[in-house]
Amino acid sequence: MERLIFDRKRHAVILNLNTRVYKMDKILKIAQTFSQACNVDVSGDVDCTVQVTLKPKSRNMRAEEIGYEFFNHVLAEMKISEDI
Amino acid sequence: MTDSPKNVQYLKDRVLFSINPKIYPLEVVHSAAYALIDKAYVMLDGDPNDEIIAELKPKNKGEIREVVTKFAEELLNYAVYYNQSRMNKGVREMIIGRVFSTNIQASETTQEKDEKCDEIADPLGIAKPWTPPKKKR
């Protein structure tokens, strides 16, 4: 399954996040921070793969790049919460 | 691609890393990936009990090789650190436990000393002020 799908027509990006690798609470926390700049929709299976749809509020923002940044932010959040 | 390892798969503008979680646990993968987030976009997938997949997309297209090398290095670094810290965990906890217990005892002794100071008897009345009271005009 593609981890990032760019929907050119809607100018949105769909992310598939594996909840065995990324914790759900971290995904939601980052989704909340991104909601200032994007319309965010979280759906999918909490035990397997969660789908996050990001649609930038401004046309000037590159949706694809925001999608990749979302992954990096969730990763940073995961790392901070761990011991090492 | 000539000598790329089997667990590394180069695609057009990104690279897929297949990681054995028995060698590199998920925490190690998170830490190694975190070290790269200024140079690449990292997406993780897979099963932490079977196989973890890390997809790396460099922010600058020319840096794909550099990113792969750095990720492999960071995986190793963090794996060693993880194992070392796991081995030292008991000693570390013992030291911290000792530090706290020592502090508690020290504070108790100070309190006891203060109490003892307050309890000193004054049979000769030395502790009383000796200056005569001022006469009223």
Backbone of each chain as ProteinMPNN parsed JSONL, in Angstrom:
{"seq_chain_A": "MERLIFDRKRHAVILNLNTRVYKMDKILKIAQTFSQACNVDVSGDVDCTVQVTLKPKSRNMRAEEIGYEFFNHVLAEMKISEDI", "coords_chain_A": {"N_chain_A": [[0.851, -1.201, 0.0], [0.509, 2.221, -0.834], [2.236, 4.74, 0.9], [1.953, 7.431, 0.806], [-0.275, 9.378, -0.943], [-0.866, 11.52, -3.543], [-3.398, 13.675, -4.303], [-4.132, 15.271, -7.008], [-6.284, 16.624, -8.165], [-7.982, 17.379, -6.059], [-6.215, 18.806, -4.653], [-4.949, 17.706, -2.428], [-3.533, 15.509, 0.07], [-3.129, 12.092, 0.803], [-2.405, 10.127, 3.527], [-1.109, 7.044, 4.581], [-0.819, 5.613, 7.563], [0.873, 3.317, 9.525], [-0.262, 1.815, 12.382], [1.135, 0.113, 13.972], [3.648, 0.923, 13.934], [3.63, 3.679, 14.254], [2.322, 5.48, 16.976], [-1.102, 5.864, 17.882], [-1.973, 8.06, 19.44], [0.042, 9.883, 19.048], [-0.16, 10.399, 16.34], [-2.631, 11.67, 16.273], [-2.064, 13.93, 17.793], [-0.23, 15.324, 16.182], [-1.819, 15.667, 13.975], [-3.619, 17.461, 14.995], [-1.984, 19.731, 15.347], [-1.367, 20.271, 12.707], [-3.79, 21.054, 11.809], [-4.142, 23.748, 11.835], [-3.084, 24.78, 9.509], [-4.078, 23.16, 7.55], [-6.958, 21.374, 6.249], [-7.913, 18.674, 8.058], [-8.424, 15.197, 8.017], [-9.044, 12.289, 9.763], [-9.116, 8.843, 9.485], [-9.969, 5.311, 9.136], [-8.509, 2.094, 10.097], [-7.83, 1.602, 13.408], [-6.262, -0.377, 14.523], [-4.614, -1.204, 12.534], [-4.042, 0.295, 9.838], [-4.072, 3.771, 9.568], [-5.774, 6.392, 7.973], [-4.854, 9.529, 6.949], [-5.995, 12.523, 5.81], [-4.866, 15.381, 4.266], [-5.596, 18.628, 3.47], [-4.401, 21.477, 2.236], [-5.099, 24.764, 3.483], [-4.374, 26.976, 2.132], [-3.67, 27.728, -1.257], [-1.112, 28.157, -1.981], [0.527, 26.47, -0.63], [2.398, 23.456, -0.776], [0.923, 20.447, -1.133], [1.953, 17.838, -1.183], [4.481, 18.033, -0.042], [3.774, 18.831, 2.505], [2.558, 16.53, 3.38], [4.753, 14.736, 3.558], [6.155, 16.08, 5.524], [4.431, 15.718, 7.626], [4.759, 13.01, 8.232], [7.425, 13.099, 9.169], [7.104, 14.714, 11.421], [5.458, 13.138, 13.078], [7.186, 11.05, 13.509], [9.233, 12.359, 14.943], [7.827, 12.951, 17.25], [7.337, 10.4, 18.205], [9.923, 9.551, 18.756], [10.713, 11.335, 20.781], [9.121, 10.492, 22.87], [10.261, 8.145, 23.619], [12.784, 6.149, 25.391], [15.452, 6.102, 24.433]], "CA_chain_A": [[0.0, 0.0, 0.0], [1.267, 3.482, -0.885], [2.203, 5.456, 2.176], [1.545, 8.827, 0.527], [-0.939, 9.522, -2.25], [-1.161, 12.929, -3.827], [-4.604, 13.851, -5.111], [-3.896, 16.539, -7.698], [-7.566, 17.293, -8.423], [-8.477, 17.991, -4.812], [-5.057, 19.468, -4.026], [-4.879, 17.104, -1.082], [-2.632, 14.367, 0.166], [-3.67, 11.042, 1.678], [-1.299, 9.397, 4.145], [-1.447, 5.784, 5.243], [0.117, 5.423, 8.674], [0.771, 2.021, 10.186], [-0.339, 2.062, 13.829], [2.083, -0.749, 14.695], [4.92, 1.651, 13.916], [3.35, 5.004, 14.818], [1.242, 5.389, 17.964], [-2.303, 6.617, 17.494], [-2.063, 9.355, 20.132], [1.018, 10.791, 18.421], [-0.753, 10.781, 15.045], [-3.697, 12.646, 16.544], [-1.443, 15.177, 18.274], [0.332, 16.032, 15.029], [-2.969, 16.052, 13.147], [-4.182, 18.685, 15.596], [-1.106, 20.876, 15.047], [-1.468, 20.56, 11.267], [-5.134, 21.536, 11.466], [-4.108, 25.208, 11.657], [-2.731, 25.092, 8.124], [-4.763, 22.263, 6.6], [-8.145, 20.64, 6.678], [-7.403, 17.339, 8.377], [-9.408, 14.148, 8.26], [-8.404, 11.035, 10.2], [-10.046, 7.714, 9.423], [-9.301, 4.029, 8.924], [-8.493, 1.068, 11.14], [-6.884, 1.978, 14.468], [-5.376, -1.51, 14.81], [-3.759, -1.553, 11.384], [-3.592, 1.476, 9.08], [-4.92, 4.956, 9.711], [-5.689, 7.278, 6.815], [-4.923, 10.962, 7.28], [-6.104, 13.352, 4.601], [-4.501, 16.778, 4.522], [-5.894, 19.526, 2.344], [-3.945, 22.796, 2.675], [-6.099, 25.833, 3.4], [-3.884, 27.923, 1.141], [-3.234, 27.111, -2.52], [0.341, 28.357, -2.126], [1.265, 25.414, 0.059], [2.496, 22.211, -1.551], [0.291, 19.384, -0.34], [2.825, 16.66, -1.114], [5.535, 18.333, 0.93], [3.13, 18.831, 3.829], [2.369, 15.107, 3.706], [6.048, 14.196, 4.007], [6.47, 16.726, 6.802], [3.573, 15.089, 8.634], [5.453, 11.777, 8.634], [8.602, 13.46, 9.973], [6.657, 15.229, 12.72], [5.002, 12.008, 13.897], [8.415, 10.339, 13.873], [9.886, 13.129, 16.011], [7.006, 12.785, 18.448], [7.591, 9.026, 18.681], [11.289, 9.501, 19.285], [10.753, 12.084, 22.038], [8.444, 9.747, 23.936], [11.004, 6.918, 23.956], [13.923, 6.282, 26.31], [16.759, 6.331, 23.789]], "C_chain_A": [[0.884, 1.249, 0.0], [1.137, 4.213, 0.451], [1.748, 6.907, 1.998], [0.942, 8.902, -0.875], [-1.312, 10.992, -2.443], [-2.347, 13.021, -4.773], [-4.552, 15.244, -5.757], [-5.218, 17.335, -7.868], [-8.051, 18.055, -7.196], [-7.412, 18.846, -4.125], [-4.936, 19.026, -2.565], [-3.911, 15.926, -1.109], [-3.222, 13.362, 1.164], [-2.501, 10.215, 2.201], [-1.821, 8.117, 4.784], [-0.406, 5.509, 6.315], [-0.167, 4.106, 9.391], [0.8, 2.221, 11.702], [0.528, 1.095, 14.646], [3.449, -0.064, 14.779], [4.764, 3.046, 14.546], [2.176, 4.884, 15.792], [0.104, 6.34, 17.593], [-2.359, 7.991, 18.157], [-1.094, 10.379, 19.529], [0.47, 11.292, 17.074], [-1.795, 11.876, 15.263], [-3.116, 13.991, 16.991], [-0.904, 16.005, 17.098], [-0.799, 16.495, 14.099], [-3.575, 17.35, 13.675], [-3.31, 19.9, 15.273], [-1.195, 21.26, 13.563], [-2.82, 21.177, 10.898], [-5.193, 23.059, 11.347], [-3.895, 25.581, 10.193], [-3.52, 24.281, 7.098], [-6.114, 21.82, 7.154], [-7.714, 19.194, 6.858], [-8.554, 16.376, 8.605], [-8.671, 12.872, 8.636], [-9.451, 9.934, 10.157], [-9.261, 6.412, 9.298], [-9.338, 3.125, 10.145], [-7.41, 1.387, 12.17], [-5.878, 0.855, 14.744], [-4.418, -1.824, 13.668], [-3.232, -0.298, 10.674], [-4.598, 2.617, 9.214], [-4.699, 5.843, 8.489], [-5.843, 8.729, 7.251], [-4.969, 11.731, 5.965], [-5.819, 14.803, 4.966], [-4.806, 17.605, 3.275], [-5.505, 20.944, 2.778], [-5.015, 23.868, 2.49], [-5.695, 26.868, 2.347], [-3.4, 27.168, -0.098], [-1.716, 27.212, -2.707], [1.155, 27.225, -1.504], [1.257, 24.129, -0.757], [2.017, 21.038, -0.693], [1.228, 18.189, -0.135], [3.899, 16.843, -0.034], [4.982, 18.31, 2.353], [2.916, 17.395, 4.3], [3.649, 14.482, 4.243], [6.432, 14.785, 5.365], [5.652, 16.108, 7.934], [4.239, 13.817, 9.154], [6.637, 12.1, 9.552], [8.201, 13.963, 11.364], [6.184, 14.089, 13.633], [6.222, 11.213, 14.382], [9.131, 11.05, 15.028], [9.135, 12.957, 17.33], [7.221, 11.4, 19.067], [8.939, 8.957, 19.384], [11.376, 10.193, 20.651], [10.162, 11.268, 23.184], [9.209, 8.494, 24.361], [12.239, 7.209, 24.799], [15.207, 6.682, 25.607], [16.689, 7.466, 22.775]], "O_chain_A": [[1.872, 1.328, 0.731], [0.058, 4.282, 1.04], [1.226, 7.525, 2.925], [1.579, 8.531, -1.86], [-1.981, 11.603, -1.611], [-2.309, 12.514, -5.894], [-4.884, 16.25, -5.13], [-5.241, 18.557, -7.727], [-8.47, 19.21, -7.28], [-7.689, 19.524, -3.136], [-4.839, 19.827, -1.635], [-3.531, 15.427, -2.168], [-3.74, 13.734, 2.217], [-1.71, 9.673, 1.428], [-2.857, 8.121, 5.448], [0.749, 5.209, 6.01], [-1.293, 3.829, 9.802], [1.778, 2.738, 12.243], [0.643, 1.237, 15.864], [4.293, -0.433, 15.596], [5.641, 3.522, 15.267], [1.161, 4.264, 15.475], [0.312, 7.438, 17.077], [-2.743, 8.973, 17.523], [-1.373, 11.578, 19.504], [0.625, 12.462, 16.725], [-1.836, 12.87, 14.539], [-3.615, 15.051, 16.614], [-1.099, 17.218, 17.033], [-0.734, 17.577, 13.515], [-3.986, 18.22, 12.907], [-3.828, 20.973, 14.963], [-1.107, 22.438, 13.215], [-2.979, 21.746, 9.818], [-6.164, 23.607, 10.826], [-4.45, 26.564, 9.701], [-3.619, 24.662, 5.931], [-6.37, 21.883, 8.357], [-7.211, 18.565, 5.926], [-9.526, 16.692, 9.291], [-7.779, 12.427, 7.915], [-10.536, 10.071, 10.721], [-8.031, 6.415, 9.349], [-10.09, 3.355, 11.092], [-6.224, 1.435, 11.845], [-4.752, 1.128, 15.16], [-3.505, -2.633, 13.831], [-2.094, 0.112, 10.9], [-5.799, 2.446, 9.003], [-3.569, 6.017, 8.032], [-6.85, 9.103, 7.852], [-4.085, 11.595, 5.119], [-6.449, 15.372, 5.857], [-4.332, 17.309, 2.179], [-6.197, 21.549, 3.597], [-5.735, 23.887, 1.492], [-6.539, 27.54, 1.754], [-2.796, 26.101, 0.01], [-1.117, 26.461, -3.478], [2.332, 27.049, -1.82], [0.243, 23.76, -1.35], [2.622, 20.692, 0.321], [1.285, 17.608, 0.949], [4.177, 15.946, 0.761], [5.635, 17.834, 3.282], [3.078, 17.09, 5.481], [3.632, 13.784, 5.257], [6.96, 14.092, 6.235], [6.129, 15.991, 9.063], [4.279, 13.575, 10.36], [6.825, 11.455, 10.583], [8.871, 13.676, 12.356], [6.482, 14.085, 14.827], [6.269, 10.766, 15.528], [9.579, 10.406, 15.977], [9.744, 12.832, 18.393], [7.28, 11.253, 20.288], [9.069, 8.38, 20.463], [12.033, 9.694, 21.564], [10.634, 11.337, 24.319], [8.85, 7.852, 25.349], [12.682, 8.352, 24.909], [15.968, 7.504, 26.118], [17.694, 7.792, 22.143]]}, "seq_chain_B": "MTDSPKNVQYLKDRVLFSINPKIYPLEVVHSAAYALIDKAYVMLDGDPNDEIIAELKPKNKGEIREVVTKFAEELLNYAVYYNQSRMNKGVREMIIGRVFSTNIQASETTQEKDEKCDEIADPLGIAKPWTPPKKKR", "coords_chain_B": {"N_chain_B": [[22.506, -0.282, -10.314], [25.145, -1.461, -8.424], [26.645, -2.708, -6.07], [24.695, -2.766, -4.026], [23.247, -3.603, -0.879], [21.077, -6.443, -0.099], [18.914, -5.713, 1.417], [18.346, -3.144, 0.794], [16.571, -1.115, -1.36], [16.654, 0.642, -4.248], [14.713, 3.219, -5.563], [13.099, 5.472, -7.903], [13.262, 8.28, -6.888], [13.677, 7.789, -4.295], [14.372, 5.567, -1.521], [14.115, 2.222, -0.337], [14.292, 0.657, 2.725], [14.757, -2.409, 4.183], [14.291, -3.711, 7.327], [15.449, -5.801, 9.899], [13.71, -6.459, 12.761], [14.642, -7.922, 14.869], [17.273, -7.498, 15.001], [17.554, -4.729, 14.835], [15.636, -3.069, 16.938], [12.334, -1.502, 17.137], [12.498, 0.969, 18.511], [15.132, 1.689, 18.071], [15.122, 2.017, 15.317], [13.359, 4.183, 15.138], [14.917, 6.161, 16.389], [17.187, 6.287, 14.721], [16.01, 7.076, 12.34], [15.008, 9.499, 13.104], [17.31, 10.98, 13.351], [17.773, 11.661, 10.791], [15.938, 13.424, 9.836], [16.352, 16.053, 9.054], [17.547, 15.905, 6.626], [16.113, 14.179, 5.038], [12.857, 12.877, 4.094], [11.103, 10.662, 6.065], [9.427, 7.611, 6.068], [7.794, 5.16, 7.832], [6.968, 1.696, 7.939], [5.406, -1.582, 7.973], [5.856, -4.537, 10.057], [6.557, -4.526, 13.43], [7.354, -6.894, 14.648], [8.202, -8.572, 12.715], [9.153, -7.489, 10.108], [10.498, -4.337, 9.431], [9.861, -1.542, 7.442], [11.555, 1.097, 6.03], [11.068, 4.023, 4.361], [12.91, 6.255, 2.57], [13.146, 9.53, 1.518], [15.138, 11.745, 0.043], [15.587, 15.245, 0.783], [17.057, 16.877, -0.86], [17.686, 16.036, -4.149], [20.141, 14.958, -5.05], [21.313, 13.71, -2.895], [20.897, 11.059, -2.257], [22.506, 8.74, -1.901], [24.15, 9.513, 0.198], [22.281, 9.801, 2.232], [21.385, 7.179, 2.56], [23.727, 5.924, 3.463], [24.132, 7.315, 5.827], [21.862, 6.64, 7.278], [22.194, 3.878, 7.639], [24.484, 3.92, 9.218], [23.56, 5.289, 11.477], [21.66, 3.51, 12.391], [23.264, 1.415, 13.278], [24.797, 2.761, 15.255], [22.798, 3.509, 17.125], [21.813, 1.013, 17.775], [23.925, -0.18, 19.143], [24.138, 1.61, 21.262], [21.629, 1.251, 22.419], [21.716, -1.442, 23.248], [23.823, -1.284, 25.049], [22.844, 0.53, 26.938], [20.742, -0.942, 27.872], [22.057, -3.005, 29.137], [23.303, -1.599, 31.158], [21.251, -0.739, 32.669], [20.334, -1.707, 35.189], [22.445, -1.019, 36.955], [22.433, 1.74, 36.633], [19.91, 2.427, 37.637], [20.28, 1.612, 40.255], [22.253, 3.369, 41.149], [20.924, 5.823, 40.959], [18.871, 5.334, 42.744], [20.358, 5.102, 45.095], [21.382, 7.672, 45.315], [19.079, 9.169, 45.809], [18.188, 8.005, 48.206], [20.281, 8.652, 49.943], [20.088, 11.409, 50.017], [17.655, 11.745, 51.334], [18.224, 10.736, 53.887], [20.205, 12.55, 54.68], [18.782, 14.938, 54.831], [17.081, 14.312, 56.903], [18.852, 14.097, 59.091], [19.74, 16.706, 59.296], [17.411, 17.968, 60.048], [16.984, 16.722, 62.513], [19.195, 17.695, 63.904], [18.597, 20.42, 64.045], [16.368, 20.325, 65.661], [17.55, 19.401, 68.025], [19.197, 21.566, 68.687], [17.292, 23.461, 69.358], [16.398, 22.417, 71.711], [18.309, 22.861, 73.743], [19.257, 23.322, 77.09], [19.049, 26.138, 79.394], [20.357, 26.783, 82.089], [21.74, 28.814, 83.52], [20.754, 31.134, 82.624], [21.847, 32.432, 80.455], [21.062, 32.781, 77.874], [19.227, 34.795, 77.987], [18.555, 38.279, 77.248], [20.862, 40.794, 78.363], [20.931, 43.525, 78.496], [19.827, 46.465, 80.151], [16.415, 47.49, 80.662], [15.048, 50.332, 78.916], [14.786, 53.51, 80.534], [11.788, 55.233, 81.381], [10.949, 58.506, 80.253]], "CA_chain_B": [[23.066, -0.368, -8.969], [26.063, -2.598, -8.423], [26.893, -3.42, -4.827], [23.782, -2.417, -2.943], [22.836, -4.781, -0.109], [19.759, -6.983, -0.46], [17.832, -5.08, 2.179], [18.171, -1.763, 0.313], [16.016, -1.105, -2.714], [16.645, 2.007, -4.788], [13.647, 3.557, -6.515], [13.411, 6.664, -8.702], [13.77, 9.395, -6.089], [13.662, 7.378, -2.887], [14.998, 4.271, -1.28], [13.397, 1.416, 0.639], [15.165, -0.103, 3.616], [14.083, -3.472, 4.925], [15.042, -3.843, 8.59], [15.078, -6.924, 10.758], [13.516, -5.904, 14.107], [15.373, -8.697, 15.886], [18.603, -6.873, 15.07], [17.309, -3.322, 15.155], [14.26, -2.915, 17.437], [11.6, -0.334, 16.639], [13.025, 2.187, 19.149], [16.391, 2.002, 17.376], [14.739, 2.52, 13.988], [12.825, 5.54, 15.347], [16.022, 7.08, 16.692], [18.019, 6.445, 13.515], [15.228, 7.85, 11.366], [14.909, 10.868, 13.637], [18.592, 11.652, 13.072], [17.832, 11.997, 9.357], [14.782, 14.196, 9.348], [16.732, 17.327, 8.428], [18.043, 15.638, 5.271], [15.199, 13.338, 4.248], [11.538, 12.538, 4.614], [11.16, 9.246, 6.436], [8.134, 6.983, 6.29], [8.0, 3.804, 8.336], [5.851, 0.78, 7.716], [5.757, -2.971, 8.254], [5.47, -5.162, 11.317], [7.697, -4.472, 14.358], [7.781, -8.236, 15.069], [8.648, -9.36, 11.565], [9.987, -6.695, 9.202], [10.18, -2.899, 9.408], [10.274, -0.927, 6.178], [11.781, 2.547, 6.111], [11.162, 4.663, 3.048], [13.642, 7.521, 2.713], [13.107, 10.393, 0.315], [15.994, 12.889, 0.354], [15.028, 16.565, 0.463], [17.809, 17.257, -2.072], [17.709, 14.81, -4.958], [21.485, 14.395, -5.225], [21.879, 13.192, -1.645], [20.302, 9.754, -1.945], [23.572, 7.848, -1.415], [24.578, 10.026, 1.497], [21.205, 9.513, 3.179], [21.406, 5.727, 2.805], [24.898, 5.625, 4.293], [23.938, 7.883, 7.162], [20.824, 5.854, 7.967], [22.814, 2.609, 8.051], [25.396, 4.238, 10.33], [22.775, 5.643, 12.663], [21.05, 2.264, 12.883], [24.306, 0.725, 14.042], [25.108, 3.557, 16.452], [21.731, 3.421, 18.11], [21.696, -0.383, 18.221], [24.97, -0.367, 20.157], [23.748, 2.424, 22.422], [20.442, 0.605, 23.003], [22.164, -2.647, 23.963], [24.661, -0.856, 26.169], [22.016, 1.136, 27.983], [19.935, -2.024, 28.452], [22.945, -3.733, 30.057], [23.636, -0.732, 32.298], [20.013, -0.242, 33.278], [20.295, -2.07, 36.605], [23.439, -0.209, 37.679], [21.962, 3.124, 36.583], [18.799, 2.56, 38.582], [20.825, 1.458, 41.602], [22.95, 4.617, 41.485], [19.908, 6.87, 41.188], [18.206, 4.964, 44.006], [21.275, 5.418, 46.187], [21.455, 9.134, 45.419], [17.877, 9.674, 46.462], [18.111, 7.546, 49.597], [21.277, 9.43, 50.693], [19.533, 12.744, 50.209], [16.595, 11.693, 52.343], [18.881, 10.579, 55.187], [20.896, 13.791, 55.005], [17.817, 15.951, 55.25], [16.573, 13.918, 58.22], [19.859, 14.429, 60.104], [19.734, 18.168, 59.482], [16.211, 18.288, 60.84], [17.228, 16.282, 63.883], [20.152, 18.629, 64.506], [17.864, 21.651, 64.341], [15.525, 20.073, 66.833], [18.437, 19.322, 69.186], [19.62, 22.936, 68.995], [16.183, 24.136, 70.031], [16.147, 21.816, 73.021], [19.417, 23.099, 74.685], [18.795, 23.951, 78.338], [19.744, 27.39, 79.744], [20.186, 26.862, 83.552], [22.324, 30.046, 84.069], [20.051, 32.289, 82.054], [22.764, 33.121, 79.528], [20.358, 33.089, 76.625], [18.371, 35.991, 78.166], [19.275, 39.529, 76.968], [21.363, 41.405, 79.618], [20.808, 44.991, 78.47], [18.715, 46.92, 81.005], [15.324, 48.133, 79.9], [15.159, 51.797, 78.852], [13.954, 54.229, 81.516], [10.786, 56.115, 80.775], [11.191, 59.912, 80.574]], "C_chain_B": [[23.926, -1.618, -8.853], [26.092, -3.341, -7.086], [25.932, -3.073, -3.697], [23.339, -3.668, -2.198], [21.407, -5.206, -0.454], [18.623, -6.248, 0.239], [17.606, -3.621, 1.776], [17.694, -1.796, -1.134], [15.916, 0.339, -3.203], [15.492, 2.175, -5.762], [14.021, 4.887, -7.179], [14.035, 7.801, -7.859], [13.781, 9.065, -4.596], [14.264, 6.006, -2.745], [14.214, 3.532, -0.18], [14.397, 0.576, 1.422], [14.33, -1.188, 4.289], [14.918, -3.784, 6.164], [14.508, -5.015, 9.405], [14.937, -6.415, 12.201], [14.2, -6.702, 15.215], [16.793, -8.15, 16.034], [18.455, -5.412, 15.496], [15.867, -3.16, 15.633], [13.629, -1.587, 16.976], [12.122, 0.99, 17.223], [14.296, 2.655, 18.452], [16.086, 2.602, 16.003], [14.191, 3.95, 14.106], [13.957, 6.539, 15.557], [16.881, 7.342, 15.463], [17.296, 7.303, 12.484], [15.127, 9.304, 11.803], [16.175, 11.67, 13.334], [18.663, 12.156, 11.627], [16.804, 13.033, 8.923], [15.13, 15.575, 8.807], [17.174, 17.125, 6.978], [17.033, 14.887, 4.393], [13.824, 13.259, 4.893], [11.546, 11.039, 4.878], [9.754, 8.732, 6.696], [8.368, 5.532, 6.715], [6.752, 2.977, 8.122], [6.286, -0.617, 8.144], [5.291, -3.433, 9.625], [6.665, -5.157, 12.271], [8.157, -5.839, 14.867], [8.402, -9.033, 13.93], [9.615, -8.59, 10.654], [9.541, -5.236, 9.215], [10.688, -2.336, 8.082], [10.407, 0.579, 6.386], [11.926, 3.087, 4.706], [11.803, 6.028, 3.242], [13.568, 8.297, 1.405], [13.941, 11.627, 0.626], [15.341, 14.213, -0.035], [15.745, 17.156, -0.75], [18.045, 15.988, -2.884], [19.086, 14.154, -5.066], [22.036, 13.66, -4.018], [21.413, 11.782, -1.299], [21.319, 8.774, -1.34], [23.976, 8.207, 0.012], [23.551, 9.665, 2.583], [21.195, 8.028, 3.554], [22.553, 5.364, 3.744], [24.668, 6.107, 5.718], [22.907, 7.072, 7.952], [21.409, 4.54, 8.476], [23.739, 2.829, 9.251], [24.626, 4.51, 11.617], [22.092, 4.421, 13.259], [22.047, 1.521, 13.769], [24.605, 1.447, 15.351], [24.055, 3.363, 17.536], [21.532, 1.997, 18.618], [22.706, -0.66, 19.328], [24.582, 0.375, 21.436], [22.584, 1.778, 23.178], [20.846, -0.612, 23.836], [22.967, -2.284, 25.209], [23.799, -0.301, 27.303], [21.111, 0.094, 28.641], [20.772, -2.802, 29.473], [23.218, -2.917, 31.324], [22.412, -0.302, 33.098], [19.988, -0.483, 34.799], [21.215, -1.195, 37.426], [22.971, 1.24, 37.764], [20.85, 3.366, 37.611], [19.286, 2.488, 40.022], [21.486, 2.765, 42.065], [21.944, 5.721, 41.805], [19.177, 6.621, 42.504], [19.052, 5.359, 45.194], [21.347, 6.94, 46.413], [20.249, 9.676, 46.175], [17.811, 9.263, 47.924], [19.095, 8.332, 50.462], [20.724, 10.811, 50.994], [18.493, 12.771, 51.316], [17.228, 11.613, 53.737], [19.538, 11.89, 55.621], [19.911, 14.838, 55.504], [17.249, 15.616, 56.625], [17.552, 14.338, 59.314], [19.886, 15.932, 60.347], [18.547, 18.574, 60.339], [16.424, 17.928, 62.313], [18.163, 17.253, 64.614], [19.451, 19.921, 64.917], [17.011, 21.49, 65.598], [16.366, 20.052, 68.103], [18.882, 20.72, 69.622], [18.532, 23.677, 69.765], [16.017, 23.656, 71.474], [17.248, 22.109, 74.055], [18.915, 23.879, 75.92], [19.628, 25.211, 78.66], [19.613, 27.62, 81.27], [20.715, 28.177, 84.15], [21.669, 31.312, 83.501], [20.908, 33.092, 81.08], [22.03, 33.579, 78.271], [19.491, 34.34, 76.733], [19.159, 37.253, 77.836], [19.65, 40.248, 78.272], [21.19, 42.926, 79.64], [19.616, 45.422, 79.326], [17.629, 47.583, 80.181], [15.454, 49.653, 79.957], [14.222, 52.449, 79.858], [12.971, 55.146, 80.785], [11.052, 57.55, 81.187], [9.957, 60.556, 81.142]], "O_chain_B": [[23.466, -2.718, -9.159], [25.617, -4.472, -6.989], [26.321, -3.087, -2.529], [23.082, -4.696, -2.824], [20.634, -4.435, -1.022], [17.509, -6.169, -0.279], [16.762, -2.941, 2.36], [18.312, -2.408, -2.004], [15.183, 1.15, -2.637], [15.316, 1.369, -6.676], [15.146, 5.363, -7.024], [15.17, 8.216, -8.09], [13.882, 9.954, -3.75], [14.622, 5.363, -3.731], [13.721, 4.141, 0.77], [15.233, -0.122, 0.848], [13.302, -0.893, 4.899], [16.107, -4.084, 6.061], [13.302, -5.192, 9.574], [15.922, -5.986, 12.802], [14.326, -6.234, 16.347], [17.43, -8.324, 17.073], [19.145, -4.935, 16.397], [14.956, -3.117, 14.807], [14.317, -0.687, 16.495], [12.183, 2.002, 16.525], [14.513, 3.852, 18.265], [16.716, 3.573, 15.585], [14.51, 4.816, 13.291], [13.957, 7.625, 14.977], [17.26, 8.482, 15.194], [17.905, 8.153, 11.835], [15.157, 10.22, 10.98], [16.119, 12.876, 13.094], [19.515, 12.978, 11.29], [16.804, 13.468, 7.771], [14.293, 16.21, 8.165], [17.176, 18.072, 6.191], [17.093, 14.952, 3.165], [13.658, 13.539, 6.08], [11.946, 10.248, 4.024], [8.987, 9.335, 7.445], [9.06, 4.779, 6.03], [5.632, 3.489, 8.125], [7.404, -0.807, 8.622], [4.448, -2.803, 10.262], [7.7, -5.738, 11.943], [9.233, -5.943, 15.456], [9.053, -10.052, 14.161], [10.759, -9.004, 10.462], [8.361, -4.933, 9.036], [11.807, -2.625, 7.659], [9.482, 1.241, 6.859], [12.8, 2.661, 3.95], [11.294, 6.86, 3.993], [13.886, 7.78, 0.334], [13.503, 12.479, 1.397], [14.638, 14.301, -1.041], [15.135, 17.846, -1.567], [18.542, 14.99, -2.363], [19.184, 12.931, -5.162], [23.103, 13.052, -4.095], [21.529, 11.363, -0.148], [21.013, 8.069, -0.379], [24.121, 7.355, 0.888], [23.91, 9.279, 3.696], [21.018, 7.672, 4.719], [22.378, 4.6, 4.693], [24.966, 5.406, 6.685], [23.069, 6.849, 9.152], [21.15, 4.137, 9.61], [23.768, 2.023, 10.18], [24.986, 4.033, 12.693], [21.958, 4.305, 14.478], [21.713, 1.063, 14.861], [24.661, 0.831, 16.416], [24.368, 3.093, 18.696], [21.128, 1.796, 19.763], [22.381, -1.297, 20.33], [24.683, -0.161, 22.54], [22.558, 1.76, 24.408], [20.389, -0.793, 24.965], [22.814, -2.888, 26.27], [24.005, -0.625, 28.473], [20.754, 0.222, 29.812], [20.275, -3.206, 30.525], [23.346, -3.469, 32.416], [22.533, 0.418, 34.089], [19.666, 0.413, 35.58], [20.82, -0.683, 38.474], [23.087, 1.887, 38.804], [20.85, 4.357, 38.341], [18.787, 3.195, 40.898], [21.307, 3.205, 43.2], [22.089, 6.452, 42.784], [18.9, 7.544, 43.269], [18.543, 5.887, 46.183], [21.369, 7.416, 47.548], [20.376, 10.523, 47.06], [17.43, 10.057, 48.784], [18.777, 8.65, 51.608], [20.877, 11.32, 52.105], [18.452, 13.695, 52.128], [16.821, 12.329, 54.652], [19.44, 12.29, 56.781], [20.177, 15.539, 56.481], [16.966, 16.511, 57.421], [17.141, 14.871, 60.344], [20.038, 16.375, 61.485], [18.662, 19.41, 61.235], [16.1, 18.696, 63.219], [17.951, 17.585, 65.78], [19.685, 20.447, 66.005], [16.942, 22.367, 66.458], [15.968, 20.603, 69.13], [18.931, 21.007, 70.818], [18.815, 24.423, 70.703], [15.555, 24.398, 72.34], [17.127, 21.63, 75.182], [18.262, 24.917, 75.814], [20.779, 25.321, 78.237], [18.88, 28.505, 81.708], [20.205, 28.622, 85.178], [22.023, 32.427, 83.884], [20.707, 34.295, 80.91], [22.339, 34.621, 77.691], [19.063, 34.892, 75.719], [20.355, 37.296, 78.125], [18.835, 40.306, 79.193], [21.295, 43.543, 80.7], [18.537, 44.834, 79.247], [17.896, 48.166, 79.131], [15.926, 50.195, 80.957], [13.071, 52.049, 80.033], [13.272, 55.735, 79.746], [11.353, 57.804, 82.354], [9.975, 61.742, 81.471]]}, "name": "protein", "num_of_chains": 2, "seq": "MERLIFDRKRHAVILNLNTRVYKMDKILKIAQTFSQACNVDVSGDVDCTVQVTLKPKSRNMRAEEIGYEFFNHVLAEMKISEDIMTDSPKNVQYLKDRVLFSINPKIYPLEVVHSAAYALIDKAYVMLDGDPNDEIIAELKPKNKGEIREVVTKFAEELLNYAVYYNQSRMNKGVREMIIGRVFSTNIQASETTQEKDEKCDEIADPLGIAKPWTPPKKKR"}
